[in-house]
Amino acid sequence: MSQRMIHSKMLTSQSMAKLTHRQRNLWVGLIAIADDQGRMIGMSAYLRSMVFPYDDITTEDVDTDLAALEAVGCVKSYEVNGYRYIQIVNWWRYQNPLWVSKSDYPSPDGWEDRWHYQTRQGIVSSKNWERKEDPSRGSSRGSSRGSSRGANRPARRGIVKDKDKDKDKDKTLSAPDGAGETPKRQCDIDRKTLEIEFIRLTGIQSPTENTERQAKGAAVLWWNPIREFLSIAGNPTDAAALMGEAVRRMERDRLTIRGPQSIAAVYTDIARKRRPAVVAAPAAEVTPEQQAEIAKLKAEMLR
């Protein structure tokens, strides 16, 4: 995660004077966990686990504090397709990064994202990076902080502007019906939502992926099972309910849970009994060679 700027004016800001000590702590925490666009998931349970992991604070407390932050203009809370998100309003006024990636989450209405990052091919992709104003304000006047330094950094092999090659690239990734990146983005959001629910249920954090082998292990033990859970249930709400029941059954039977892959068999069994027409027939048995490979990946991730 990138480093974030906490401006010294925050300590004497009159808007901060209207907030409680806990609400100011939440504000700093939101800045720390936001993505490069100043955006994040708005579920109170998720925010509590990220900002207050060691404090006895309820989700109702978080909702109250978020409402207070929104009342003084620090954040904007919004929903897209039934999911809640948070946007830090004056993100670009105080953040001054050299490189900025796209967000995994949809933007609020009227908001224009900006990014400036280097692809694996060494090409710099930019959008709204040369503009000086805060993209949330829609004005040609405003602060230049957050973009001027990175815009002057030379690219290795050229710059892709959103008016030409970047648009063409997006077209190649779009669905045949013209839906663009929305289905893929929604799938990523659903997967992230289910990941957060699993962490909440079990207290087990998702694995690191610093090496190729760790990434492969994470796919086997985490991401592939989560995608399968979503495929079986059809939506994240039903998937979360099935996951909760599977976790409770395994805990009742005192079975070890190391990740989503650990509950896959129980999850499928519960889903099959509830929705027999939806759940496919059980997959072929895992071969001894595959079991050995999974055991190696588990050992690697536990190091």
Buried (B, 14 or more C-beta within 10 A) or exposed (E): EEEBEEEEEBEEBEEBEEBEEBBBBBBEBBBEBBBBBBBBBBBBBBBBBBBBEEEEBEBEBBBBBBEBBBEBEBBBBBEBEEBBBBBBBBBBBBBBBEEBBBBBBBBBEEBBBBBBBBEEEEBBBBBBBEBBBBBBBEEEEBBEBBBEEBBEEEBEEEBBBBEEBBEEBEEEEBEEEEEEEBEEBBEEBBBBBBBBBBBBBBEBEBBEBEEEEBEBBBBBBBBBBBBBBBEBBEEBBBBBBBBBBBBEBBEEEEEEBBBBBBBBEBBBBBBBEBBEEEBEEEEEEEEEEEEEBBEEBBEBBEE
